[in-house]
Amino acid sequence: MKLENIIILQNKIDLLVKDEKLAVKNYEEIKQFIQGTRAEKSPIVPISAQLKYNIDAACHYLCEFIPVPIRDFTSSPEMIIIRSFDINKPGKEIEELKGGVAGGSILRGVLKLGDQIEIRPGIVVRDSENKVSHCVPIFSTVVSLLAESNDLAYAVPGGLIGVGLNIDPSLTKSNKLVGNILGHSGKLPQIYKKIEISYYLLRKLLGVKADATSTKVKKITKGEVLMVNVGSTSTGGSVESVEEQKIKISLIGNPVCAQIGEKVSISRKIENKWRLIGWGVLEKGKPLNVTNN
């Protein structure tokens, strides 16, 4: 074997040893981080999506370790919208235009072709001071259901579904409906502009390069601005009051349409970036006025 080949082989071996040591170090750090939490006994699977390493192992654990969730087929359908778009290409004739499309996951219930649906909050109307005054829900009919390239007669919870509607595509283009809820008319939850959350803070910040003392999550204070995520809705809010494990938030951004008892994530702006600091449960809220025009 030539000398240059021996050197190249030795370099590859050194890199493999280095990568193995780094992987073991990362593994130990993860184990230490989740110690004492509900995830303490969860499997840790090293993967590389770019190199496609261990993807099969990750799929195996997803199928075998995580139980299949119980699907609710009897409740009124409710779908969170995570995408919306206009499928019409520029230059199409008026007769060829199609309505907007909403994409997302059905949380409960069964959605069928021809269903009369409502989208909430819908169109958010603001006053002269840029404060939300009321919302106008969007009403439509389901004209098509699509899962990847498969046309469906009905859609059930699980996976991503594209719902074709007969509404103006300008309402759905460029993900305008992201954060909305789709379901049967008159069956959707209330729309809230103020919410009360029972919350739990993380022990330390994630993704922040700092010393051990500055990574500790500070307590939530009255008047600070936080970001809350409910379903696919992401909105800012000002903390009105802080009690024992409960906070009241007045939403500055868009209102939220959500079920009482739904999970909420809480983020704080640190180093000009929103960082996750905790999570909570929606306890109650102050409903917003809803009009049909």
C-alpha positions in Angstrom: 0.0 0.0 0.0 1.3 3.4 -0.9 2.3 5.9 1.8 -0.4 8.5 0.7 -3.1 5.8 0.9 -1.9 4.9 4.4 -2.1 8.5 5.5 -5.6 9.0 4.1 -6.8 5.8 5.8 -5.3 6.9 9.1 -7.0 10.3 8.8 -10.3 8.6 8.2 -9.8 6.4 11.3 -8.9 9.5 13.4 -12.1 11.3 12.2 -14.2 8.2 13.0 -12.7 8.0 16.5 -13.3 11.7 17.0 -16.9 11.5 15.8 -17.5 8.5 18.1 -16.2 10.4 21.1 -18.3 13.4 20.2 -21.4 11.2 19.8 -20.8 9.6 23.2 -20.3 13.1 24.8 -23.6 14.3 23.2 -25.4 11.2 24.4 -24.2 11.7 28.0 -25.3 15.4 27.9 -28.7 14.5 26.6 -29.1 11.8 29.3 -28.1 14.3 32.0 -30.5 16.9 30.6 -33.6 14.7 30.6 -32.8 13.0 33.9 -35.8 13.3 36.3 -38.2 14.2 33.5 -40.9 12.2 31.7 -38.4 11.6 28.9 -35.8 10.0 31.1 -36.4 6.5 29.7 -36.9 7.5 26.1 -34.5 6.1 23.5 -31.9 8.4 22.1 -31.2 7.7 18.4 -28.3 9.5 16.7 -29.2 10.4 13.0 -27.9 12.4 10.1 -30.7 13.5 7.8 -28.3 14.8 5.2 -26.2 11.6 5.1 -29.3 9.5 5.7 -27.7 7.6 8.5 -29.9 5.8 11.0 -33.2 7.1 9.5 -34.5 3.5 9.5 -33.7 3.2 13.2 -35.6 6.5 13.9 -38.6 5.1 12.0 -38.4 1.9 13.9 -38.6 3.7 17.3 -41.4 5.9 16.0 -43.4 2.9 15.0 -42.5 0.6 17.9 -41.9 2.8 20.9 -44.5 5.6 20.5 -48.1 4.2 21.0 -50.6 5.0 18.3 -52.8 7.8 19.5 -56.5 7.2 20.1 -58.4 8.8 17.2 -61.7 10.6 17.8 -64.1 9.9 14.9 -67.3 10.9 16.6 -66.8 14.6 17.6 -67.4 17.5 15.3 -64.3 17.9 12.9 -61.6 20.3 13.9 -58.5 21.0 11.8 -55.5 23.3 12.5 -54.4 25.1 9.4 -50.6 25.1 8.9 -50.5 26.1 5.3 -52.8 27.9 2.8 -52.2 28.8 -0.8 -53.7 29.8 -4.2 -53.3 27.0 -6.7 -54.2 29.2 -9.7 -51.4 30.0 -12.1 -51.0 33.5 -13.5 -52.9 34.1 -16.7 -55.7 31.6 -16.1 -59.1 32.4 -17.5 -61.9 33.3 -15.1 -63.8 30.1 -15.9 -60.8 28.0 -15.0 -60.1 29.7 -11.6 -60.4 27.5 -8.5 -61.0 28.4 -4.9 -58.4 28.6 -2.1 -56.8 25.6 -0.5 -56.1 25.1 3.2 -53.7 22.4 4.5 -53.3 21.0 7.9 -54.0 18.1 10.3 -57.4 17.0 11.5 -57.4 16.8 15.3 -60.7 15.2 15.8 -63.8 14.2 13.8 -64.3 13.3 10.1 -64.4 15.9 7.3 -66.4 15.0 4.2 -66.9 16.4 0.7 -69.7 18.9 0.7 -69.5 19.8 4.4 -70.4 23.4 5.3 -67.4 24.7 7.2 -66.3 27.7 9.1 -62.8 29.1 9.5 -61.9 31.0 12.8 -60.7 33.6 13.7 -61.0 34.3 9.9 -60.6 38.0 9.0 -59.3 40.1 11.9 -60.5 43.7 12.0 -58.6 46.4 13.8 -59.6 49.9 14.8 -57.8 53.2 14.3 -55.4 52.4 17.1 -54.5 49.1 15.5 -56.2 47.1 18.3 -58.3 44.1 17.4 -62.0 45.1 17.5 -63.7 42.0 16.1 -63.3 39.0 13.8 -65.3 37.9 10.8 -65.2 34.1 10.3 -65.0 32.7 6.8 -67.7 30.3 5.6 -67.3 27.9 2.8 -68.0 24.4 1.4 -65.5 21.5 1.1 -65.1 20.9 -2.7 -62.1 18.6 -2.6 -59.9 16.6 -0.1 -56.4 15.5 -1.0 -53.7 13.5 0.8 -50.5 13.8 -1.2 -51.8 12.9 -4.7 -54.8 10.9 -3.5 -58.4 12.3 -3.8 -60.5 11.5 -0.8 -64.2 11.3 -0.1 -63.6 11.9 3.6 -60.6 12.6 5.8 -59.9 11.4 9.3 -57.4 12.5 12.1 -53.7 11.9 11.4 -51.5 13.0 8.6 -51.7 16.1 6.4 -54.8 17.0 4.4 -55.4 19.5 1.7 -58.9 21.0 1.8 -60.2 22.6 -1.4 -62.7 25.4 -0.7 -64.9 27.6 -2.8 -63.6 30.9 -1.3 -61.7 33.7 -2.9 -58.1 32.4 -3.3 -56.8 35.8 -2.2 -57.8 34.8 1.3 -55.6 31.8 1.3 -52.5 32.8 -0.7 -49.1 33.1 0.9 -50.2 31.2 4.0 -52.7 33.9 5.1 -54.8 31.3 7.0 -52.0 29.8 9.0 -53.1 29.8 12.7 -56.8 29.4 11.9 -59.1 26.5 12.8 -61.4 24.8 10.3 -64.5 22.9 11.2 -68.2 22.6 10.9 -70.2 25.9 11.0 -71.1 26.9 14.5 -69.1 24.0 16.1 -65.7 25.7 16.6 -64.3 27.0 19.9 -64.5 30.6 21.1 -62.0 33.3 19.9 -60.1 34.8 22.7 -58.2 38.2 23.0 -57.2 37.6 26.7 -56.2 34.2 28.1 -55.4 32.7 31.4 -52.7 30.0 31.5 -51.6 27.6 34.2 -47.9 27.4 33.4 -44.6 25.6 34.1 -41.2 27.0 33.5 -38.2 25.1 32.1 -35.2 24.6 34.4 -32.8 26.3 31.9 -32.8 28.0 28.5 -32.1 26.0 25.4 -29.8 27.0 22.6 -28.2 29.9 24.5 -24.4 30.1 24.7 -23.7 31.5 28.1 -22.5 30.5 31.5 -24.5 28.3 33.8 -26.0 31.1 35.9 -27.4 33.1 33.0 -29.1 30.1 31.4 -31.5 29.7 34.3 -35.1 30.7 33.3 -36.2 33.8 35.2 -39.7 34.2 36.6 -42.4 35.7 34.5 -43.1 39.3 35.6 -46.1 41.6 35.1 -45.9 43.8 32.0 -43.4 41.8 30.1 -44.1 40.7 26.5 -44.2 37.0 25.7 -44.9 34.9 22.7 -47.5 32.2 23.0 -48.1 29.3 20.6 -51.5 27.6 20.6 -51.8 24.9 17.9 -50.5 26.6 14.8 -51.2 30.1 16.1 -48.2 32.2 17.1 -49.0 35.6 18.8 -47.5 38.1 21.2 -49.1 39.1 24.5 -48.5 41.4 27.5 -48.6 39.8 30.9 -51.5 41.4 32.9 -51.0 39.5 36.2 -48.9 36.8 37.6 -50.2 34.4 40.4 -49.1 31.1 41.7 -48.4 29.1 38.6 -51.0 31.1 36.6 -50.7 34.1 34.3 -53.2 36.3 32.5 -52.1 37.5 29.1 -53.6 40.2 26.9 -52.9 39.3 23.3 -51.2 42.1 21.2 -51.1 40.2 18.0 -53.9 38.1 16.4 -56.5 36.5 18.7 -56.5 32.7 19.2 -59.3 30.2 18.6 -58.7 27.2 20.9 -60.3 24.7 23.2 -60.1 25.2 26.9 -57.5 22.7 28.2 -55.3 23.0 25.1 -51.5 23.0 25.5 -49.7 26.4 25.1 -45.9 27.0 24.7 -44.4 30.2 26.1 -41.4 32.0 24.7 -39.4 35.1 25.8 -37.2 37.3 23.7 -33.5 36.8 24.7 -30.6 38.1 22.6 -33.1 39.3 20.0 -34.5 35.8 19.5 -37.6 34.1 20.9 -36.5 31.3 23.3 -38.8 28.7 24.7 -39.1 29.2 28.5 -42.0 27.0 29.4 -45.4 25.6 28.6 -48.9 25.6 30.0 -52.6 24.8 29.7 -55.3 27.2 28.6 -57.6 27.6 31.6 -60.0 30.3 30.4 -60.2 33.4 28.3 -62.1 36.5 27.4 -64.1 36.0 24.1 -63.8 38.4 21.3 -66.7 39.8 19.4 -67.6 37.8 16.2 -69.6 39.2 13.3 -70.7 37.7 10.0 -69.8 40.8 7.9 
